[in-house]
């Protein structure tokens, strides 16, 4: 699934949260800055880091490779680096969310999962968020 960012977007991911709900699990990427994010998201059993091509270690059997466009480095917005490393799952089929960094206007996160599930993507405002809902199988 993909959506190009609105130009010019200058966003920084400042928080990542995972929540378990009845029938789905939600991953929320919260932003500071102006504009709306774009994204490119797909499944990969062997995700690689953008720019370097190095394999990304994650917990799980498969991963959603989440690439968020329209981002800048924190210093470009005069804010401290939020230092988002690994965000743990909420005890369901999402195991963790791994931040692999920002490179050339795109930040990448790997969502480790126990198995592949259907998912949807949306943006929300006030504050700006990218939301991925991963549906429970069945």
N, C-alpha and C positions, 0 to 999 in steps of 0.2 A: 504494500500500500504506500502511496506517495502523494505528497502535496508540496508544491514549491512555496517558499516563504514570500510574504508580501515585502516588496522593497520600499524603502530600506529598513530592514529590521536589525536592531542591535540589542540582542538579548544575552543574558547569562543565566544558566541553570543554577539556582541557588538552593534547591532542596529536591529530594526524591523521597517519595513515600510509597509503601505497598500496603494495601488493605484487603482483607478477606471479607467478602459479603456473600449472602445467600445467592448461589447460582453463578458468581463471577468473582474474580480478583481484579483489583484496580491498582495500576501503577500511575503515579502522578509526578510529573516533572514541573516544578514551579520556577518561574522566571522573574528576573528584574530587568528593566530596560524598556525599549520602545519597539513596537511592531508585533507581528505574529510569527510564530515559528513555522517552518516547513519541516517535512520529515520524509524519510525513506525507511521503511520497516519491512523486514522479511525474516523467515526462519533460516537458521544455519546450525548444523551440528558441529561445525568446525569454524567458528567465527575468527576473523583476523582483525587486528588493529589497523585502522585507517592510516595511511601514510607509510607505516613500517611494514605492514603485511605479516607481523608476528602473530602467532596464535594467542588467543585470549583464554586464560584459564577461568572456568566458571564451574559452579556446582549444578549438576543436573544432567539430563540425557539429551537435551536439545536447548536451543537458545533463540530468542528473538533479538535480532541485530537492529538496534534503534539508532538511526542517524538523524540528528536534529540540525536543520539549516537555519541561517539567519542569526547566528550567534557570534559574539566577539569575546575576546579575552577579558577577564574581570578588570584589569588595569585600564582598559579602554573606557570603562564606565566609572572609573575612580572608586572601585569597591575592592574589598579584600577578596582573595580567592576563597570560595566556600568550602574547598577541600572535600568534595564529595568523593568518597572512595567506594566502599561496598555497602549497599543497603540490603539488609536481610529481609527475606520473605516473611509472610504473616502466618506461616504454618500450613499452607495449602500446597498447590502445585507450582507456584512461583517460589523458587528457592532463594534467589538473590538478584540484585541489580548491580552490575559492575561498571564503573565509570572508566573508560579507556582514554579520555582526554579530548582536547579540542585541537583541530588541525584545519587551517584554511577555511574558516567560517562554518565549520561543521563539528558538532560534538557527538560522541558515540557512547552508547551504553549497551551492555549485553545483559539481557534478562534471562537468567538461567531458569529452566523449567524441567519438571519431571517428565512431561510429554507434551506433544503439540496439541494446541487447542485453537478454536476459532477466536478471533479478536476483532475489536473495533477501535478506532482512533478518533478523537475529537479535541478541539481546543476550547478552553473556557476562559473567561475574562474576570478581572478584579479579584485577585491578581491573574496575570496570564499564566495558563497551565496547558500542558499537553497531557491528555489522559488516554491511557490504553486500558480497555476493559477486556480481560481474557475470560472467555466463557467456560463454565464447567461443562465437561462432556456429559452427554446423556440426554 
